[in-house]
Amino acid sequence: MGIYLNQENDSFAETLRSEIYVDKTELIACTNKVFATKQKYICISRPRRFGKSMTTEMLTAYYGRGCDSSILFQGLKIANDPTFRNIVNNLTYYF
């Protein structure tokens, strides 16, 4: 088992409080569709200063088991997805 940095959702919570945050949580719905399929390997490549770190913080908060993140995602687009309640902080839903 690897060691993960920022196991909790502190960085994403800080990002949500920022004035520059743009809701990109629909990316999570796309990611959920490819889990447990042959397309499960995802590469997030974007230009410099384009939000890669914010995206990884969002994914870590959503899939991580360090703490309950469902409150952070309330009011964001992913909260309207039908799989939200089953998957947030519980990736074993697929396995």
C-alpha positions as CSV (number, residue, x, y, z in Angstrom):
1,M,0.0,0.0,0.0
2,G,1.4,3.4,-1.0
3,I,1.7,6.5,1.1
4,Y,-0.6,9.3,0.0
5,L,0.0,13.0,0.5
6,N,-3.1,15.0,1.7
7,Q,-5.2,12.0,2.5
8,E,-7.9,14.2,3.8
9,N,-9.9,16.9,1.9
10,D,-8.2,20.0,3.4
11,S,-6.7,21.1,0.1
12,F,-10.0,20.8,-1.8
13,A,-11.9,22.6,1.0
14,E,-9.4,25.5,0.7
15,T,-9.8,25.5,-3.0
16,L,-13.6,25.7,-2.7
17,R,-13.2,28.8,-0.5
18,S,-11.1,30.5,-3.2
19,E,-12.7,33.2,-5.4
20,I,-11.2,31.6,-8.6
21,Y,-12.7,28.2,-8.2
22,V,-14.6,26.9,-11.3
23,D,-16.8,23.8,-10.7
24,K,-15.2,21.0,-12.7
25,T,-16.9,18.1,-10.8
26,E,-18.5,16.8,-13.9
27,L,-15.1,15.3,-14.6
28,I,-15.8,12.9,-11.7
29,A,-18.9,11.6,-13.5
30,C,-16.8,10.9,-16.6
31,T,-14.2,9.2,-14.4
32,N,-16.9,7.0,-12.7
33,K,-18.0,5.7,-16.0
34,V,-14.6,4.2,-16.9
35,F,-13.8,2.5,-13.6
36,A,-13.7,-1.2,-13.8
37,T,-13.4,-1.1,-17.6
38,K,-10.6,-1.3,-20.1
39,Q,-10.5,2.5,-20.3
40,K,-9.7,2.9,-16.6
41,Y,-6.3,4.4,-17.2
42,I,-6.7,8.2,-17.4
43,C,-4.1,10.8,-18.2
44,I,-4.9,14.4,-17.2
45,S,-2.6,16.5,-19.3
46,R,-3.2,20.2,-19.5
47,P,-1.0,23.3,-20.1
48,R,1.0,24.9,-17.3
49,R,-1.2,26.8,-14.8
50,F,-4.4,25.1,-16.1
51,G,-5.7,23.5,-12.9
52,K,-4.1,20.0,-12.8
53,S,-3.4,20.3,-9.1
54,M,-6.9,21.5,-8.3
55,T,-8.3,18.6,-10.3
56,T,-6.2,16.0,-8.4
57,E,-7.2,17.6,-5.1
58,M,-10.9,17.3,-6.1
59,L,-10.4,13.6,-7.1
60,T,-8.5,12.9,-3.9
61,A,-11.3,14.4,-1.8
62,Y,-14.0,12.5,-3.7
63,Y,-12.4,9.1,-3.8
64,G,-10.3,9.2,-0.6
65,R,-11.3,7.4,2.5
66,G,-9.5,9.6,4.9
67,C,-12.7,11.5,5.8
68,D,-16.3,12.2,4.7
69,S,-16.3,14.6,1.8
70,S,-20.0,14.5,0.9
71,I,-20.6,17.9,2.6
72,L,-17.9,19.5,0.4
73,F,-19.6,18.4,-2.8
74,Q,-23.1,19.5,-1.9
75,G,-24.1,22.3,-4.2
76,L,-21.7,21.2,-6.9
77,K,-22.6,19.6,-10.2
78,I,-21.5,16.1,-9.1
79,A,-24.1,16.1,-6.3
80,N,-26.8,15.8,-8.9
81,D,-25.3,12.6,-10.4
82,P,-27.3,9.5,-9.5
83,T,-24.1,7.6,-8.4
84,F,-22.9,10.4,-6.0
85,R,-24.2,8.9,-2.7
86,N,-22.8,5.4,-3.6
87,I,-19.4,6.4,-4.6
88,V,-18.2,9.4,-2.7
89,N,-15.4,8.1,-0.4
90,N,-16.4,4.6,-1.3
91,L,-14.7,3.3,-4.4
92,T,-15.4,-0.3,-3.5
93,Y,-18.9,0.3,-5.0
94,Y,-17.4,-0.9,-8.3
95,F,-15.5,-4.0,-7.0
